[in-house]
Amino acid sequence: MTAELIVIGAGVVGLSIAAAAQDRGLSVTVIDREGPAAGASAGNAGAFAFTDILPLASPGILRKAPRWLLDPLGPLTVPPAYALRIAPWMLRFGRACAPDRVARSIVAQTALMDLSKAELEGFLALTGTADMLRREGNLQVYESQAEFNASLPGWDARARHGIEFRHMDAGEMAQVQPGLSPRFTHGTFTPGWYSIADPKLYTLALADHVRARGGAIETAEIAALRPTDAGVELRATDGRSFTAAQVVVAAGAFSHRLARTLGERIPLETERGYNTTLPPEALDLRTQVTFGGHGFVVSRLSTGIRVGGAVELGGLKLPPNFRRSEAMLKKAKAFLPALKTEGGVQWMGFRPSLPDSLPAIGRARATPRVTYAFGHGHLGLTQSPGTARLVADLLTGRTPAIDLAAFSPQRFRSFA
């Protein structure tokens, strides 16, 4: 099979790129190891978190990490069986927490967030998904004056970038979200935090749009890429071979394996995320609520109430530890006493994460015919419209809408 453009990955990033490329006149085939919305795009919190410009890699996380790592069910954990393997990535993560690097990451992250927000409504209109958008905001809650004070530098950084928010006391929070436990004394509401009715249904709708525009979606696990005189050869694990004039690697947590076949070692790791989705009647939820001190959120989807988050740096092969889902659900019941916790469905998925919390967006070193677009961490849905615009620019020879230097896939070469 020969194609003009093959996108590897049928998650929200890959399918958004496919739709944007079709809009530029390119003929597109999407190839995924399992099919559309089979990975992290199915089970995320459903947020377009445009105000979330602060990288996970930061001095603040370094201060919290030792305490969190002592709790195997806490907001951040590394399973002992994976600790040695992830040590080089953790070293790079530590270096990315230096204040000057964090400042550069915030500038780059903000640019991508602003672009994604600017592109969102037009992209939803293009793909026929505008009716799935919600504008319900986000409420971040704090359990003490000290915890609230510790958050203020982050809000100051957002203010400098023009992000709207409002600090609240307990009474004001109750107006936004009734039923919060009185243990939460302070909060901050961000109205510019959008969400999607259901991330899996949205991603499947993107797949339908790509097919309706003449695109093909194939199921195959691509094992290797090889540049040729005419383009790129893709070899699948089942023995099939594909060729394309251009290829986009947007395979989420599996993307670094394909980059390695082109001679590039990109330090991609996996934030394993957990959640439980309860029936829609489980809670009268008015806005997404973030319990930052505990590393999880509670979201209202069209298909239910989702309780999930946290970070388990455990790679792709260890079995799921659903005690993490259970621990978050138990906390959510304590924090929102009216929550009905029966009838939930548990899930675990892989969020692709790079040490500096920025994705890799740009050309492969081995050939300009391969473009990388992966490593968005927990912001894949949020940054999918902007990433789609940038990759479409690269594929069609236009100047990218923002400076891509900070997102260069080759920025980690000095640590190889």
C-alpha positions as CSV (number, residue, x, y, z in Angstrom):
1,M,0.0,0.0,0.0
2,T,1.3,3.5,-0.9
3,A,-0.1,6.7,0.6
4,E,0.5,10.4,0.4
5,L,0.5,10.8,4.2
6,I,0.4,8.1,6.9
7,V,-0.3,9.2,10.5
8,I,0.7,6.5,13.0
9,G,-1.6,6.8,15.9
10,A,-5.4,7.0,16.1
11,G,-5.7,8.9,19.4
12,V,-6.9,12.4,19.7
13,V,-3.6,13.9,18.6
14,G,-3.1,11.7,15.6
15,L,-6.7,12.0,14.4
16,S,-6.6,15.8,14.8
17,I,-3.5,15.9,12.7
18,A,-5.2,13.7,10.1
19,A,-8.3,16.0,9.9
20,A,-6.1,19.1,9.7
21,A,-4.0,17.6,6.9
22,Q,-7.1,16.6,5.0
23,D,-8.3,20.2,5.3
24,R,-5.0,21.2,3.6
25,G,-5.8,18.9,0.7
26,L,-3.6,15.9,1.7
27,S,-4.7,12.3,1.2
28,V,-4.4,10.6,4.6
29,T,-4.2,7.1,6.0
30,V,-4.2,6.5,9.8
31,I,-2.6,3.4,11.2
32,D,-3.0,2.4,14.8
33,R,-2.0,-0.8,16.7
34,E,-5.6,-1.1,18.2
35,G,-7.8,1.4,16.4
36,P,-9.3,4.8,17.2
37,A,-9.6,5.9,20.8
38,A,-8.0,2.7,22.2
39,G,-5.5,4.4,24.5
40,A,-5.3,7.5,26.7
41,S,-7.7,9.4,24.5
42,A,-10.5,7.1,25.8
43,G,-10.0,7.6,29.5
44,N,-8.8,11.2,30.2
45,A,-10.6,13.7,32.3
46,G,-12.1,15.4,29.2
47,A,-10.6,18.9,29.9
48,F,-9.2,21.5,27.5
49,A,-7.0,22.8,30.3
50,F,-5.7,25.9,28.5
51,T,-4.8,27.6,31.8
52,D,-2.5,24.7,32.8
53,I,0.7,26.3,31.7
54,L,2.9,25.3,34.6
55,P,5.1,22.2,33.8
56,L,5.1,19.1,35.9
57,A,8.8,19.5,36.0
58,S,9.2,22.4,38.5
59,P,10.9,23.2,41.8
60,G,7.5,22.8,43.5
61,I,7.2,19.2,42.5
62,L,10.7,18.5,43.7
63,R,9.7,19.7,47.1
64,K,6.5,17.6,47.2
65,A,8.0,14.5,45.5
66,P,9.8,12.9,48.5
67,R,6.6,12.9,50.6
68,W,4.4,11.7,47.7
69,L,6.8,8.9,46.7
70,L,6.5,7.4,50.3
71,D,2.9,6.7,49.6
72,P,2.5,3.9,47.0
73,L,-1.1,5.1,46.3
74,G,-0.4,8.8,46.4
75,P,-0.3,11.5,43.7
76,L,3.2,10.5,42.4
77,T,4.7,7.1,42.6
78,V,7.4,4.9,41.0
79,P,6.8,1.1,41.4
80,P,10.0,-0.5,42.9
81,A,10.2,-2.8,39.9
82,Y,10.6,0.1,37.6
83,A,12.8,2.4,39.7
84,L,16.1,1.5,38.2
85,R,14.9,1.7,34.6
86,I,13.4,5.1,35.0
87,A,16.4,6.6,36.8
88,P,18.0,8.3,33.7
89,W,14.6,9.9,32.9
90,M,14.3,11.1,36.5
91,L,17.7,12.7,36.2
92,R,16.6,14.6,33.1
93,F,13.4,15.6,34.9
94,G,15.4,17.0,37.8
95,R,17.5,19.1,35.5
96,A,14.3,20.4,33.8
97,C,13.2,21.7,37.3
98,A,15.9,24.3,37.3
99,P,14.2,27.8,37.5
100,D,15.6,29.1,34.2
101,R,14.4,26.0,32.4
102,V,11.0,26.1,34.0
103,A,10.7,29.8,32.9
104,R,11.5,28.8,29.3
105,S,9.0,25.9,29.5
106,I,6.2,28.2,30.7
107,V,6.8,30.5,27.7
108,A,6.7,27.6,25.3
109,Q,3.7,25.9,27.0
110,T,1.8,29.1,27.0
111,A,2.4,29.7,23.3
112,L,1.1,26.2,22.5
113,M,-1.9,26.6,24.8
114,D,-2.8,30.0,23.3
115,L,-2.6,28.5,19.8
116,S,-4.7,25.5,20.8
117,K,-7.4,27.7,22.3
118,A,-7.4,29.9,19.2
119,E,-7.7,26.9,16.9
120,L,-10.3,24.9,19.0
121,E,-13.6,26.3,17.9
122,G,-12.7,26.4,14.2
123,F,-11.4,22.8,14.5
124,L,-14.6,21.6,16.2
125,A,-16.7,23.3,13.5
126,L,-14.6,21.7,10.8
127,T,-15.0,18.2,12.3
128,G,-18.7,18.6,13.2
129,T,-18.1,18.2,16.9
130,A,-18.9,21.8,18.2
131,D,-21.9,20.6,20.1
132,M,-19.6,18.5,22.4
133,L,-17.8,21.5,23.8
134,R,-18.6,22.7,27.4
135,R,-17.6,25.8,29.1
136,E,-18.0,25.0,32.8
137,G,-14.6,26.1,34.2
138,N,-12.5,24.4,36.8
139,L,-12.3,24.8,40.6
140,Q,-9.0,24.1,42.3
141,V,-9.4,23.6,46.1
142,Y,-7.1,23.9,49.0
143,E,-7.2,22.5,52.6
144,S,-5.5,25.3,54.4
145,Q,-4.2,28.8,54.2
146,A,-0.7,27.4,53.9
147,E,-1.6,25.2,50.9
148,F,-3.4,28.1,49.2
149,N,-0.4,30.5,49.8
150,A,1.9,27.9,48.3
151,S,-0.2,28.0,45.1
152,L,0.0,31.8,44.7
153,P,3.3,31.9,42.7
154,G,1.7,29.7,40.1
155,W,-1.3,31.9,39.9
156,D,1.0,35.0,39.6
157,A,2.7,33.3,36.6
158,R,-0.7,32.7,35.0
159,A,-1.7,36.3,35.7
160,R,1.4,37.5,33.9
161,H,0.3,35.5,30.8
162,G,-3.2,37.0,30.9
163,I,-5.1,34.0,32.3
164,E,-8.4,34.9,34.1
165,F,-9.1,33.4,37.5
166,R,-10.8,34.3,40.8
167,H,-9.7,33.3,44.3
168,M,-12.6,32.2,46.6
169,D,-13.4,31.5,50.2
170,A,-15.5,28.5,51.3
171,G,-18.8,30.4,50.8
172,E,-18.0,31.4,47.3
173,M,-16.8,27.9,46.4
174,A,-20.2,26.5,47.6
175,Q,-21.9,28.7,45.0
176,V,-19.8,27.2,42.2
177,Q,-19.9,23.6,43.5
178,P,-22.3,22.8,46.4
179,G,-21.4,19.9,48.7
180,L,-17.7,20.3,49.1
181,S,-16.3,19.1,52.4
182,P,-15.6,21.9,54.9
183,R,-12.0,20.8,55.1
184,F,-11.5,22.9,51.9
185,T,-11.1,26.5,53.0
186,H,-9.8,28.2,49.8
187,G,-10.2,27.8,46.1
188,T,-9.5,29.3,42.7
189,F,-11.9,29.2,39.8
190,T,-10.7,29.5,36.2
191,P,-13.6,30.1,33.8
192,G,-11.4,29.6,30.7
193,W,-11.1,25.9,31.4
194,Y,-13.2,24.1,28.8
195,S,-14.2,20.4,28.5
196,I,-15.5,17.9,26.0
197,A,-18.7,15.9,26.6
198,D,-16.8,12.6,26.5
199,P,-13.2,12.2,25.2
200,K,-13.7,8.8,23.8
201,L,-16.8,9.7,21.9
202,Y,-15.1,12.9,20.7
203,T,-12.1,10.9,19.4
204,L,-14.4,8.4,17.7
205,A,-16.2,11.3,16.0
206,L,-12.8,12.6,14.7
207,A,-12.3,9.1,13.2
208,D,-15.7,9.2,11.5
209,H,-14.8,12.7,10.1
210,V,-11.5,11.4,8.7
211,R,-13.3,8.5,7.0
212,A,-16.1,10.7,5.7
213,R,-13.4,12.9,4.0
214,G,-12.0,9.9,2.2
215,G,-9.3,8.9,4.7
216,A,-8.5,5.3,5.6
217,I,-8.0,4.0,9.1
218,E,-6.0,0.7,9.3
219,T,-5.2,-1.5,12.3
220,A,-1.6,-2.6,12.4
221,E,1.3,-2.3,14.8
222,I,4.1,-0.5,13.0
223,A,7.5,-1.8,14.2
224,A,10.0,0.1,12.1
225,L,10.4,3.1,9.8
226,R,13.0,3.2,7.0
227,P,13.6,6.2,4.8
228,T,13.7,5.5,1.0
229,D,14.4,7.5,-2.1
230,A,10.6,7.9,-2.7
231,G,9.5,8.4,0.9
232,V,9.3,6.2,4.0
233,E,8.7,2.5,4.3
234,L,6.7,1.3,7.3
235,R,7.0,-2.3,8.4
236,A,4.3,-3.9,10.6
237,T,4.7,-6.7,13.1
238,D,2.3,-8.9,11.0
239,G,4.7,-8.7,8.0
240,R,2.8,-6.1,6.1
241,S,4.6,-3.1,4.5
242,F,3.3,0.4,3.8
243,T,5.0,3.3,2.0
244,A,4.2,7.0,2.2
245,A,5.6,10.2,0.9
246,Q,5.3,11.6,4.4
247,V,4.8,10.1,7.9
248,V,3.7,11.5,11.2
249,V,4.5,9.6,14.4
250,A,1.7,10.4,16.9
251,A,1.7,7.0,18.6
252,G,1.6,8.3,22.1
253,A,3.5,6.3,24.7
254,F,4.8,4.0,22.0
255,S,6.3,6.7,19.8
256,H,9.9,6.5,21.0
257,R,10.1,2.9,19.8
258,L,9.5,4.1,16.2
259,A,12.0,7.0,16.6
260,R,14.6,4.5,17.7
261,T,14.3,2.7,14.4
262,L,15.4,6.0,12.8
263,G,18.4,6.2,15.1
264,E,16.9,8.7,17.7
265,R,16.8,8.0,21.4
266,I,14.0,10.3,22.7
267,P,13.5,10.0,26.5
268,L,9.8,9.3,26.4
269,E,8.3,7.8,29.6
270,T,4.8,6.8,30.6
271,E,2.6,8.5,33.2
272,R,0.2,5.7,33.9
273,G,-3.1,7.4,34.8
274,Y,-6.0,5.7,36.6
275,N,-9.7,6.6,37.0
276,T,-13.1,5.3,37.9
277,T,-16.1,6.4,35.9
278,L,-19.4,6.4,37.9
279,P,-22.9,6.6,36.5
280,P,-24.1,10.1,35.6
281,E,-26.4,10.4,38.6
282,A,-23.5,9.8,41.0
283,L,-23.1,13.5,41.8
284,D,-24.6,16.9,40.9
285,L,-21.3,18.2,39.6
286,R,-21.4,21.7,38.2
287,T,-17.7,22.2,37.3
288,Q,-14.5,20.1,37.1
289,V,-13.0,20.0,40.6
290,T,-9.2,19.6,41.0
291,F,-7.8,18.3,44.3
292,G,-4.3,19.4,43.6
293,G,-2.8,18.3,46.9
294,H,-4.0,14.8,46.2
295,G,-3.3,14.7,42.5
296,F,-6.7,14.0,41.0
297,V,-9.8,15.6,39.5
298,V,-13.5,14.9,39.4
299,S,-15.1,15.6,36.0
300,R,-18.7,15.5,34.6
301,L,-18.9,13.8,31.3
302,S,-22.0,13.0,29.3
303,T,-21.4,9.3,30.1
304,G,-20.7,9.7,33.8
305,I,-18.7,11.2,36.6
306,R,-15.0,10.5,36.3
307,V,-12.7,10.4,39.3
308,G,-9.1,10.1,38.2
309,G,-5.6,11.4,37.8
310,A,-2.3,11.0,39.7
311,V,1.0,9.9,38.1
312,E,2.5,6.4,38.3
313,L,5.8,6.3,36.4
314,G,5.7,2.6,35.6
315,G,6.3,2.1,31.9
316,L,4.3,0.0,29.5
317,K,4.6,-3.5,30.8
318,L,3.8,-3.6,34.5
319,P,0.3,-4.8,35.3
320,P,-2.2,-2.1,36.5
321,N,-2.5,-1.4,40.2
322,F,-6.2,-0.6,40.5
323,R,-5.8,0.1,44.2
324,R,-4.8,3.6,43.0
325,S,-8.2,4.0,41.4
326,E,-9.8,2.8,44.6
327,A,-7.8,5.2,46.8
328,M,-8.8,8.2,44.7
329,L,-12.5,7.1,44.8
330,K,-12.3,6.8,48.6
331,K,-10.8,10.3,48.9
332,A,-13.4,11.7,46.4
333,K,-16.2,10.4,48.7
334,A,-14.6,12.1,51.7
335,F,-14.2,15.3,49.8
336,L,-17.6,15.3,48.1
337,P,-19.8,13.4,50.7
338,A,-22.8,13.2,48.4
339,L,-20.9,11.2,45.8
340,K,-22.4,7.8,45.1
341,T,-19.5,5.4,44.6
342,E,-21.4,2.3,43.4
343,G,-21.4,1.0,39.8
344,G,-18.0,2.4,38.7
345,V,-15.8,1.2,35.9
346,Q,-12.0,1.3,36.4
347,W,-9.5,2.2,33.8
348,M,-5.7,2.7,33.4
349,G,-4.0,4.3,30.4
350,F,-0.6,5.5,29.2
351,R,0.2,9.2,29.0
352,P,3.4,9.9,27.0
353,S,5.6,12.2,29.0
354,L,9.0,13.9,28.2
355,P,11.2,15.1,31.1
356,D,10.5,18.9,30.6
357,S,6.7,18.5,30.2
358,L,6.8,19.7,26.6
359,P,5.8,17.6,23.6
360,A,8.1,16.7,20.7
361,I,6.9,18.5,17.6
362,G,9.2,18.6,14.6
363,R,11.1,16.7,12.0
364,A,13.0,13.5,12.5
365,R,16.8,13.9,12.3
366,A,17.1,11.0,9.8
367,T,14.6,12.4,7.3
368,P,12.4,15.5,6.8
369,R,9.7,13.1,5.6
370,V,9.0,12.0,9.1
371,T,7.4,14.4,11.6
372,Y,7.1,13.7,15.3
373,A,4.1,14.8,17.4
374,F,4.1,13.1,20.8
375,G,4.9,13.5,24.4
376,H,2.0,15.7,25.5
377,G,1.7,14.0,28.9
378,H,-1.7,14.7,30.5
379,L,-2.4,17.5,28.0
380,G,-3.0,15.6,24.7
381,L,-6.6,16.6,24.4
382,T,-5.9,20.2,25.4
383,Q,-3.0,20.6,22.9
384,S,-4.4,18.6,20.0
385,P,-5.9,21.5,18.0
386,G,-2.6,23.5,18.2
387,T,-0.5,20.4,17.5
388,A,-2.7,19.6,14.5
389,R,-2.2,23.2,13.1
390,L,1.6,23.0,13.6
391,V,2.0,19.6,12.0
392,A,-0.2,20.6,9.1
393,D,2.0,23.7,8.6
394,L,5.1,21.5,8.5
395,L,3.5,19.0,6.1
396,T,2.5,21.7,3.6
397,G,5.7,23.8,3.8
398,R,4.2,26.7,5.7
399,T,6.0,28.6,8.5
400,P,4.7,27.1,11.8
401,A,2.3,29.3,13.7
402,I,4.6,29.5,16.7
403,D,8.4,29.0,17.2
404,L,9.0,25.2,17.5
405,A,12.6,25.4,19.0
406,A,11.4,24.5,22.5
407,F,9.6,21.5,21.1
408,S,12.4,20.1,19.0
409,P,12.6,16.3,19.2
410,Q,16.4,16.7,19.2
411,R,16.6,18.9,22.3
412,F,17.6,15.9,24.5
413,R,20.6,14.8,22.4
414,S,23.0,16.3,24.9
415,F,21.8,13.7,27.5
416,A,21.9,10.7,25.2
